Amino acid sequence: MKKFICEGCGYIYDPLKGDHTNNIPKGTEFKDLPEDWICPLCKVKKLAFKVW
């Protein structure tokens, strides 16, 4: 599973950890995140993330 980094703030989305702030369970791959998912730190959209 690939990790993705937010270009706005540097937050790293790790599928093995999920995102408890946005109720995303562990094991959720980035491609499977909802289209309206936002960075839990700086609130930018999914499009602002790149493979890390």
N, CA, C and O atoms as a Maestro MAE file, in Angstrom:
{
 s_m_m2io_version
 :::
 2.0.0
}

f_m_ct {
 s_m_title
 :::
 protein
 m_atom[208] {
  # First column is atom index #
  i_m_mmod_type
  r_m_x_coord
  r_m_y_coord
  r_m_z_coord
  i_m_residue_number
  s_m_chain_name
  s_m_pdb_residue_name
  s_m_pdb_atom_name
  i_m_atomic_number
  :::
  1 25 0.848 -1.187 0.000 1 A "MET " " N  " 7
  2 3 0.000 0.000 0.000 1 A "MET " " CA " 6
  3 2 0.890 1.246 0.000 1 A "MET " " C  " 6
  4 15 1.821 1.374 0.795 1 A "MET " " O  " 8
  5 25 0.570 2.149 -0.914 2 A "LYS " " N  " 7
  6 3 1.364 3.369 -1.033 2 A "LYS " " CA " 6
  7 2 0.878 4.422 -0.048 2 A "LYS " " C  " 6
  8 15 -0.304 4.485 0.290 2 A "LYS " " O  " 8
  9 25 1.821 5.249 0.406 3 A "LYS " " N  " 7
  10 3 1.507 6.394 1.258 3 A "LYS " " CA " 6
  11 2 1.414 7.621 0.362 3 A "LYS " " C  " 6
  12 15 2.037 7.683 -0.698 3 A "LYS " " O  " 8
  13 25 0.626 8.595 0.803 4 A "PHE " " N  " 7
  14 3 0.451 9.837 0.050 4 A "PHE " " CA " 6
  15 2 0.714 11.018 0.968 4 A "PHE " " C  " 6
  16 15 0.361 10.994 2.147 4 A "PHE " " O  " 8
  17 25 1.342 12.058 0.413 5 A "ILE " " N  " 7
  18 3 1.679 13.245 1.202 5 A "ILE " " CA " 6
  19 2 0.898 14.459 0.694 5 A "ILE " " C  " 6
  20 15 0.735 14.661 -0.509 5 A "ILE " " O  " 8
  21 25 0.425 15.254 1.649 6 A "CYS " " N  " 7
  22 3 -0.296 16.492 1.329 6 A "CYS " " CA " 6
  23 2 0.713 17.568 0.961 6 A "CYS " " C  " 6
  24 15 1.622 17.866 1.736 6 A "CYS " " O  " 8
  25 25 0.555 18.144 -0.210 7 A "GLU " " N  " 7
  26 3 1.471 19.197 -0.642 7 A "GLU " " CA " 6
  27 2 1.234 20.505 0.110 7 A "GLU " " C  " 6
  28 15 2.077 21.402 0.076 7 A "GLU " " O  " 8
  29 25 0.097 20.615 0.784 8 A "GLY " " N  " 7
  30 3 -0.208 21.824 1.534 8 A "GLY " " CA " 6
  31 2 0.487 21.893 2.893 8 A "GLY " " C  " 6
  32 15 0.999 22.941 3.288 8 A "GLY " " O  " 8
  33 25 0.497 20.749 3.611 9 A "CYS " " N  " 7
  34 3 1.017 20.785 4.983 9 A "CYS " " CA " 6
  35 2 2.004 19.668 5.328 9 A "CYS " " C  " 6
  36 15 2.637 19.705 6.383 9 A "CYS " " O  " 8
  37 25 2.138 18.676 4.444 10 A "GLY " " N  " 7
  38 3 3.072 17.590 4.711 10 A "GLY " " CA " 6
  39 2 2.473 16.390 5.428 10 A "GLY " " C  " 6
  40 15 3.189 15.440 5.746 10 A "GLY " " O  " 8
  41 25 1.169 16.420 5.686 11 A "TYR " " N  " 7
  42 3 0.507 15.273 6.316 11 A "TYR " " CA " 6
  43 2 0.670 14.055 5.416 11 A "TYR " " C  " 6
  44 15 0.523 14.158 4.198 11 A "TYR " " O  " 8
  45 25 0.972 12.911 6.003 12 A "ILE " " N  " 7
  46 3 1.129 11.682 5.236 12 A "ILE " " CA " 6
  47 2 -0.044 10.762 5.537 12 A "ILE " " C  " 6
  48 15 -0.286 10.379 6.682 12 A "ILE " " O  " 8
  49 25 -0.769 10.416 4.469 13 A "TYR " " N  " 7
  50 3 -1.847 9.446 4.623 13 A "TYR " " CA " 6
  51 2 -1.235 8.064 4.477 13 A "TYR " " C  " 6
  52 15 -0.684 7.724 3.430 13 A "TYR " " O  " 8
  53 25 -1.336 7.272 5.535 14 A "ASP " " N  " 7
  54 3 -0.828 5.904 5.547 14 A "ASP " " CA " 6
  55 2 -2.020 4.958 5.618 14 A "ASP " " C  " 6
  56 15 -2.731 4.940 6.622 14 A "ASP " " O  " 8
  57 25 -2.249 4.170 4.568 15 A "PRO " " N  " 7
  58 3 -3.394 3.261 4.552 15 A "PRO " " CA " 6
  59 2 -3.405 2.285 5.726 15 A "PRO " " C  " 6
  60 15 -4.472 1.859 6.168 15 A "PRO " " O  " 8
  61 25 -2.242 1.933 6.226 16 A "LEU " " N  " 7
  62 3 -2.181 0.994 7.341 16 A "LEU " " CA " 6
  63 2 -2.721 1.610 8.632 16 A "LEU " " C  " 6
  64 15 -3.101 0.891 9.556 16 A "LEU " " O  " 8
  65 25 -2.753 2.950 8.691 17 A "LYS " " N  " 7
  66 3 -3.263 3.651 9.879 17 A "LYS " " CA " 6
  67 2 -4.671 4.197 9.673 17 A "LYS " " C  " 6
  68 15 -5.416 4.370 10.638 17 A "LYS " " O  " 8
  69 25 -5.043 4.471 8.417 18 A "GLY " " N  " 7
  70 3 -6.333 5.094 8.153 18 A "GLY " " CA " 6
  71 2 -6.320 6.553 8.592 18 A "GLY " " C  " 6
  72 15 -5.258 7.167 8.694 18 A "GLY " " O  " 8
  73 25 -7.485 7.097 8.848 19 A "ASP " " N  " 7
  74 3 -7.622 8.498 9.281 19 A "ASP " " CA " 6
  75 2 -8.768 8.571 10.277 19 A "ASP " " C  " 6
  76 15 -9.932 8.705 9.900 19 A "ASP " " O  " 8
  77 25 -8.421 8.481 11.550 20 A "HIS " " N  " 7
  78 3 -9.470 8.467 12.582 20 A "HIS " " CA " 6
  79 2 -10.229 9.785 12.662 20 A "HIS " " C  " 6
  80 15 -11.381 9.803 13.094 20 A "HIS " " O  " 8
  81 25 -9.610 10.885 12.256 21 A "THR " " N  " 7
  82 3 -10.272 12.189 12.278 21 A "THR " " CA " 6
  83 2 -11.486 12.210 11.353 21 A "THR " " C  " 6
  84 15 -12.514 12.805 11.677 21 A "THR " " O  " 8
  85 25 -11.357 11.557 10.205 22 A "ASN " " N  " 7
  86 3 -12.430 11.528 9.204 22 A "ASN " " CA " 6
  87 2 -13.124 10.166 9.139 22 A "ASN " " C  " 6
  88 15 -13.787 9.848 8.152 22 A "ASN " " O  " 8
  89 25 -12.969 9.368 10.189 23 A "ASN " " N  " 7
  90 3 -13.618 8.049 10.291 23 A "ASN " " CA " 6
  91 2 -13.271 7.100 9.139 23 A "ASN " " C  " 6
  92 15 -14.127 6.366 8.646 23 A "ASN " " O  " 8
  93 25 -12.008 7.127 8.720 24 A "ILE " " N  " 7
  94 3 -11.525 6.218 7.679 24 A "ILE " " CA " 6
  95 2 -10.800 5.067 8.387 24 A "ILE " " C  " 6
  96 15 -9.806 5.294 9.076 24 A "ILE " " O  " 8
  97 25 -11.291 3.839 8.222 25 A "PRO " " N  " 7
  98 3 -10.693 2.708 8.931 25 A "PRO " " CA " 6
  99 2 -9.311 2.318 8.405 25 A "PRO " " C  " 6
  100 15 -8.961 2.607 7.261 25 A "PRO " " O  " 8
  101 25 -8.540 1.660 9.260 26 A "LYS " " N  " 7
  102 3 -7.239 1.120 8.874 26 A "LYS " " CA " 6
  103 2 -7.431 0.202 7.679 26 A "LYS " " C  " 6
  104 15 -8.437 -0.500 7.580 26 A "LYS " " O  " 8
  105 25 -6.465 0.209 6.777 27 A "GLY " " N  " 7
  106 3 -6.529 -0.660 5.608 27 A "GLY " " CA " 6
  107 2 -7.201 -0.038 4.400 27 A "GLY " " C  " 6
  108 15 -7.309 -0.685 3.358 27 A "GLY " " O  " 8
  109 25 -7.661 1.218 4.514 28 A "THR " " N  " 7
  110 3 -8.318 1.893 3.387 28 A "THR " " CA " 6
  111 2 -7.263 2.520 2.480 28 A "THR " " C  " 6
  112 15 -6.541 3.428 2.893 28 A "THR " " O  " 8
  113 25 -7.181 2.037 1.256 29 A "GLU " " N  " 7
  114 3 -6.220 2.596 0.315 29 A "GLU " " CA " 6
  115 2 -6.656 3.989 -0.121 29 A "GLU " " C  " 6
  116 15 -7.843 4.315 -0.102 29 A "GLU " " O  " 8
  117 25 -5.679 4.807 -0.515 30 A "PHE " " N  " 7
  118 3 -5.954 6.181 -0.908 30 A "PHE " " CA " 6
  119 2 -6.992 6.256 -2.013 30 A "PHE " " C  " 6
  120 15 -7.879 7.109 -1.974 30 A "PHE " " O  " 8
  121 25 -6.893 5.377 -2.992 31 A "LYS " " N  " 7
  122 3 -7.837 5.385 -4.121 31 A "LYS " " CA " 6
  123 2 -9.263 5.083 -3.679 31 A "LYS " " C  " 6
  124 15 -10.214 5.402 -4.392 31 A "LYS " " O  " 8
  125 25 -9.416 4.476 -2.517 32 A "ASP " " N  " 7
  126 3 -10.737 4.117 -2.008 32 A "ASP " " CA " 6
  127 2 -11.327 5.161 -1.056 32 A "ASP " " C  " 6
  128 15 -12.443 4.995 -0.566 32 A "ASP " " O  " 8
  129 25 -10.575 6.238 -0.796 33 A "LEU " " N  " 7
  130 3 -11.109 7.312 0.047 33 A "LEU " " CA " 6
  131 2 -12.257 7.994 -0.695 33 A "LEU " " C  " 6
  132 15 -12.235 8.076 -1.923 33 A "LEU " " O  " 8
  133 25 -13.254 8.480 0.032 34 A "PRO " " N  " 7
  134 3 -14.358 9.197 -0.631 34 A "PRO " " CA " 6
  135 2 -13.831 10.408 -1.401 34 A "PRO " " C  " 6
  136 15 -12.831 11.010 -1.009 34 A "PRO " " O  " 8
  137 25 -14.497 10.760 -2.483 35 A "GLU " " N  " 7
  138 3 -14.073 11.908 -3.297 35 A "GLU " " CA " 6
  139 2 -14.068 13.210 -2.494 35 A "GLU " " C  " 6
  140 15 -13.295 14.120 -2.792 35 A "GLU " " O  " 8
  141 25 -14.918 13.300 -1.488 36 A "ASP " " N  " 7
  142 3 -14.986 14.529 -0.695 36 A "ASP " " CA " 6
  143 2 -14.088 14.487 0.541 36 A "ASP " " C  " 6
  144 15 -14.183 15.362 1.402 36 A "ASP " " O  " 8
  145 25 -13.214 13.475 0.636 37 A "TRP " " N  " 7
  146 3 -12.272 13.385 1.762 37 A "TRP " " CA " 6
  147 2 -11.326 14.572 1.725 37 A "TRP " " C  " 6
  148 15 -10.908 15.000 0.649 37 A "TRP " " O  " 8
  149 25 -10.982 15.111 2.899 38 A "ILE " " N  " 7
  150 3 -10.059 16.243 2.996 38 A "ILE " " CA " 6
  151 2 -8.945 15.923 3.987 38 A "ILE " " C  " 6
  152 15 -9.099 15.070 4.860 38 A "ILE " " O  " 8
  153 25 -7.836 16.613 3.839 39 A "CYS " " N  " 7
  154 3 -6.700 16.453 4.742 39 A "CYS " " CA " 6
  155 2 -7.156 16.786 6.166 39 A "CYS " " C  " 6
  156 15 -7.773 17.830 6.383 39 A "CYS " " O  " 8
  157 25 -6.864 15.917 7.136 40 A "PRO " " N  " 7
  158 3 -7.306 16.187 8.493 40 A "PRO " " CA " 6
  159 2 -6.578 17.364 9.155 40 A "PRO " " C  " 6
  160 15 -7.033 17.870 10.181 40 A "PRO " " O  " 8
  161 25 -5.469 17.797 8.585 41 A "LEU " " N  " 7
  162 3 -4.731 18.914 9.179 41 A "LEU " " CA " 6
  163 2 -5.044 20.261 8.540 41 A "LEU " " C  " 6
  164 15 -5.370 21.220 9.240 41 A "LEU " " O  " 8
  165 25 -4.947 20.338 7.212 42 A "CYS " " N  " 7
  166 3 -5.119 21.648 6.569 42 A "CYS " " CA " 6
  167 2 -6.379 21.756 5.718 42 A "CYS " " C  " 6
  168 15 -6.642 22.805 5.128 42 A "CYS " " O  " 8
  169 25 -7.167 20.669 5.650 43 A "LYS " " N  " 7
  170 3 -8.481 20.665 5.002 43 A "LYS " " CA " 6
  171 2 -8.469 20.827 3.482 43 A "LYS " " C  " 6
  172 15 -9.486 21.206 2.901 43 A "LYS " " O  " 8
  173 25 -7.328 20.545 2.822 44 A "VAL " " N  " 7
  174 3 -7.318 20.603 1.364 44 A "VAL " " CA " 6
  175 2 -7.914 19.317 0.797 44 A "VAL " " C  " 6
  176 15 -8.007 18.306 1.493 44 A "VAL " " O  " 8
  177 25 -8.309 19.366 -0.450 45 A "LYS " " N  " 7
  178 3 -8.940 18.217 -1.096 45 A "LYS " " CA " 6
  179 2 -7.927 17.139 -1.461 45 A "LYS " " C  " 6
  180 15 -6.717 17.365 -1.456 45 A "LYS " " O  " 8
  181 25 -8.444 15.993 -1.769 46 A "LYS " " N  " 7
  182 3 -7.670 14.806 -2.124 46 A "LYS " " CA " 6
  183 2 -6.688 15.080 -3.285 46 A "LYS " " C  " 6
  184 15 -5.625 14.463 -3.354 46 A "LYS " " O  " 8
  185 25 -7.042 15.989 -4.178 47 A "LEU " " N  " 7
  186 3 -6.203 16.298 -5.331 47 A "LEU " " CA " 6
  187 2 -4.850 16.902 -4.960 47 A "LEU " " C  " 6
  188 15 -3.929 16.899 -5.777 47 A "LEU " " O  " 8
  189 25 -4.720 17.422 -3.734 48 A "ALA " " N  " 7
  190 3 -3.482 18.046 -3.288 48 A "ALA " " CA " 6
  191 2 -2.465 17.034 -2.773 48 A "ALA " " C  " 6
  192 15 -1.403 17.419 -2.283 48 A "ALA " " O  " 8
  193 25 -2.776 15.750 -2.878 49 A "PHE " " N  " 7
  194 3 -1.875 14.700 -2.388 49 A "PHE " " CA " 6
  195 2 -1.111 14.049 -3.534 49 A "PHE " " C  " 6
  196 15 -1.633 13.870 -4.634 49 A "PHE " " O  " 8
  197 25 0.132 13.702 -3.249 50 A "LYS " " N  " 7
  198 3 0.990 13.004 -4.207 50 A "LYS " " CA " 6
  199 2 1.558 11.750 -3.539 50 A "LYS " " C  " 6
  200 15 1.649 11.674 -2.314 50 A "LYS " " O  " 8
  201 25 1.936 10.776 -4.357 51 A "VAL " " N  " 7
  202 3 2.560 9.557 -3.829 51 A "VAL " " CA " 6
  203 2 3.840 9.958 -3.099 51 A "VAL " " C  " 6
  204 15 4.612 10.789 -3.577 51 A "VAL " " O  " 8
  205 25 4.047 9.349 -1.928 52 A "TRP " " N  " 7
  206 3 5.223 9.671 -1.130 52 A "TRP " " CA " 6
  207 2 6.196 8.552 -1.154 52 A "TRP " " C  " 6
  208 15 7.256 8.642 -0.533 52 A "TRP " " O  " 8
  :::
 }
 m_bond[207] {
  # First column is bond index #
  i_m_from
  i_m_to
  i_m_order
  :::
  1 1 2 1
  2 2 3 1
  3 3 4 2
  4 3 5 1
  5 5 6 1
  6 6 7 1
  7 7 8 2
  8 7 9 1
  9 9 10 1
  10 10 11 1
  11 11 12 2
  12 11 13 1
  13 13 14 1
  14 14 15 1
  15 15 16 2
  16 15 17 1
  17 17 18 1
  18 18 19 1
  19 19 20 2
  20 19 21 1
  21 21 22 1
  22 22 23 1
  23 23 24 2
  24 23 25 1
  25 25 26 1
  26 26 27 1
  27 27 28 2
  28 27 29 1
  29 29 30 1
  30 30 31 1
  31 31 32 2
  32 31 33 1
  33 33 34 1
  34 34 35 1
  35 35 36 2
  36 35 37 1
  37 37 38 1
  38 38 39 1
  39 39 40 2
  40 39 41 1
  41 41 42 1
  42 42 43 1
  43 43 44 2
  44 43 45 1
  45 45 46 1
  46 46 47 1
  47 47 48 2
  48 47 49 1
  49 49 50 1
  50 50 51 1
  51 51 52 2
  52 51 53 1
  53 53 54 1
  54 54 55 1
  55 55 56 2
  56 55 57 1
  57 57 58 1
  58 58 59 1
  59 59 60 2
  60 59 61 1
  61 61 62 1
  62 62 63 1
  63 63 64 2
  64 63 65 1
  65 65 66 1
  66 66 67 1
  67 67 68 2
  68 67 69 1
  69 69 70 1
  70 70 71 1
  71 71 72 2
  72 71 73 1
  73 73 74 1
  74 74 75 1
  75 75 76 2
  76 75 77 1
  77 77 78 1
  78 78 79 1
  79 79 80 2
  80 79 81 1
  81 81 82 1
  82 82 83 1
  83 83 84 2
  84 83 85 1
  85 85 86 1
  86 86 87 1
  87 87 88 2
  88 87 89 1
  89 89 90 1
  90 90 91 1
  91 91 92 2
  92 91 93 1
  93 93 94 1
  94 94 95 1
  95 95 96 2
  96 95 97 1
  97 97 98 1
  98 98 99 1
  99 99 100 2
  100 99 101 1
  101 101 102 1
  102 102 103 1
  103 103 104 2
  104 103 105 1
  105 105 106 1
  106 106 107 1
  107 107 108 2
  108 107 109 1
  109 109 110 1
  110 110 111 1
  111 111 112 2
  112 111 113 1
  113 113 114 1
  114 114 115 1
  115 115 116 2
  116 115 117 1
  117 117 118 1
  118 118 119 1
  119 119 120 2
  120 119 121 1
  121 121 122 1
  122 122 123 1
  123 123 124 2
  124 123 125 1
  125 125 126 1
  126 126 127 1
  127 127 128 2
  128 127 129 1
  129 129 130 1
  130 130 131 1
  131 131 132 2
  132 131 133 1
  133 133 134 1
  134 134 135 1
  135 135 136 2
  136 135 137 1
  137 137 138 1
  138 138 139 1
  139 139 140 2
  140 139 141 1
  141 141 142 1
  142 142 143 1
  143 143 144 2
  144 143 145 1
  145 145 146 1
  146 146 147 1
  147 147 148 2
  148 147 149 1
  149 149 150 1
  150 150 151 1
  151 151 152 2
  152 151 153 1
  153 153 154 1
  154 154 155 1
  155 155 156 2
  156 155 157 1
  157 157 158 1
  158 158 159 1
  159 159 160 2
  160 159 161 1
  161 161 162 1
  162 162 163 1
  163 163 164 2
  164 163 165 1
  165 165 166 1
  166 166 167 1
  167 167 168 2
  168 167 169 1
  169 169 170 1
  170 170 171 1
  171 171 172 2
  172 171 173 1
  173 173 174 1
  174 174 175 1
  175 175 176 2
  176 175 177 1
  177 177 178 1
  178 178 179 1
  179 179 180 2
  180 179 181 1
  181 181 182 1
  182 182 183 1
  183 183 184 2
  184 183 185 1
  185 185 186 1
  186 186 187 1
  187 187 188 2
  188 187 189 1
  189 189 190 1
  190 190 191 1
  191 191 192 2
  192 191 193 1
  193 193 194 1
  194 194 195 1
  195 195 196 2
  196 195 197 1
  197 197 198 1
  198 198 199 1
  199 199 200 2
  200 199 201 1
  201 201 202 1
  202 202 203 1
  203 203 204 2
  204 203 205 1
  205 205 206 1
  206 206 207 1
  207 207 208 2
  :::
 }
}
